[in-house]
Amino acid sequence: MYAVIKTGGKQYRVSQDDLLEIERLPGENGSTIEFGEVLMVGGDGAAQVGAPFIKGARVTAELVEQTRGPKVIAFKKRRRKNSRRKKGHRQDLTLVRITSISPA
């Protein structure tokens, strides 16, 4: 069984025991998180598609770790003008393990 969930402005296709890096969510290591914005549930038989969400469907996950993504460097240069700009960014991420998918 799999589900498509929405979190952090992005959509993810998940199944049970998947490890997933998503945008930062508050919580401590070992706590449980519920995703209520389930867009689709499929696998056994016909797929359920929400409009936009499936009412009553839940995806439960365990928070494994709070991490940070790789450093991304944005470097802009205008040639022959002695003008350049360098900016770095590291995204805060949360590592979660999907424990269960419950359709409506």
C-alpha positions as CSV (number, residue, x, y, z in Angstrom):
1,M,0.0,0.0,0.0
2,Y,1.2,3.5,-0.8
3,A,0.0,7.0,-0.3
4,V,0.7,10.5,-1.7
5,I,1.0,13.1,1.0
6,K,1.5,16.9,1.0
7,T,3.9,18.6,3.5
8,G,6.1,21.6,3.2
9,G,4.6,22.7,-0.1
10,K,5.7,19.4,-1.8
11,Q,4.2,16.1,-2.5
12,Y,5.7,12.7,-1.6
13,R,4.8,9.1,-2.6
14,V,5.3,7.0,0.6
15,S,4.8,3.5,1.7
16,Q,5.3,1.7,5.0
17,D,8.9,1.8,6.4
18,D,10.1,4.5,4.0
19,L,12.7,7.0,5.2
20,L,11.9,10.5,4.0
21,E,13.7,13.8,4.2
22,I,11.1,16.6,4.4
23,E,11.1,20.3,5.3
24,R,11.6,21.0,9.1
25,L,8.8,20.0,11.4
26,P,8.8,20.7,15.1
27,G,9.3,17.8,17.4
28,E,11.8,15.6,19.3
29,N,13.5,12.4,18.1
30,G,11.2,9.4,18.6
31,S,7.9,11.5,18.6
32,T,5.1,10.6,16.2
33,I,3.8,12.8,13.4
34,E,0.5,12.5,11.6
35,F,0.0,13.8,8.1
36,G,-3.7,14.6,7.4
37,E,-3.2,16.0,3.9
38,V,-3.4,12.7,2.0
39,L,-4.0,13.2,-1.7
40,M,-4.1,9.6,-2.8
41,V,-4.1,6.0,-1.4
42,G,-3.4,3.0,-3.6
43,G,-2.0,-0.5,-3.7
44,D,-4.6,-3.2,-3.0
45,G,-7.4,-2.9,-5.6
46,A,-8.5,0.5,-7.0
47,A,-6.8,3.7,-5.9
48,Q,-8.6,6.4,-3.9
49,V,-8.1,9.9,-5.2
50,G,-9.1,12.9,-3.1
51,A,-10.6,16.2,-4.2
52,P,-8.1,17.6,-3.1
53,F,-7.7,15.4,0.1
54,I,-9.2,12.1,1.2
55,K,-11.4,12.6,4.2
56,G,-10.3,10.6,7.2
57,A,-7.1,9.2,5.7
58,R,-4.0,9.4,7.8
59,V,-0.3,8.7,7.4
60,T,1.6,8.2,10.7
61,A,5.4,8.7,10.9
62,E,8.1,8.5,13.5
63,L,10.5,11.4,13.7
64,V,14.0,9.9,13.4
65,E,16.3,13.0,13.3
66,Q,16.5,16.7,12.8
67,T,19.2,17.4,10.2
68,R,20.5,20.0,7.7
69,G,20.8,19.6,4.0
70,P,23.9,20.3,1.9
71,K,25.3,23.8,1.5
72,V,24.1,25.5,-1.6
73,I,26.1,28.4,-3.0
74,A,24.5,31.1,-5.1
75,F,27.2,33.0,-6.9
76,K,26.4,35.9,-9.3
77,K,29.0,37.8,-11.3
78,R,28.7,40.6,-13.7
79,R,31.6,40.5,-16.0
80,R,33.9,43.5,-16.4
81,K,32.0,45.4,-13.7
82,N,33.9,44.1,-10.6
83,S,30.5,43.1,-9.2
84,R,30.0,39.8,-7.6
85,R,27.8,38.4,-4.9
86,K,28.1,35.1,-3.0
87,K,25.4,33.7,-0.7
88,G,25.2,30.4,1.0
89,H,22.2,28.4,2.3
90,R,21.6,25.2,4.2
91,Q,18.0,24.0,4.5
92,D,16.8,22.6,7.8
93,L,15.4,19.1,7.3
94,T,13.5,16.4,9.3
95,L,14.1,12.7,8.7
96,V,11.0,10.6,9.3
97,R,10.1,6.9,9.0
98,I,6.6,6.1,7.8
99,T,5.0,3.7,10.3
100,S,1.4,3.2,9.0
101,I,-1.0,4.3,6.3
102,S,-4.7,4.2,7.2
103,P,-7.2,4.9,4.4
104,A,-10.5,6.5,5.1
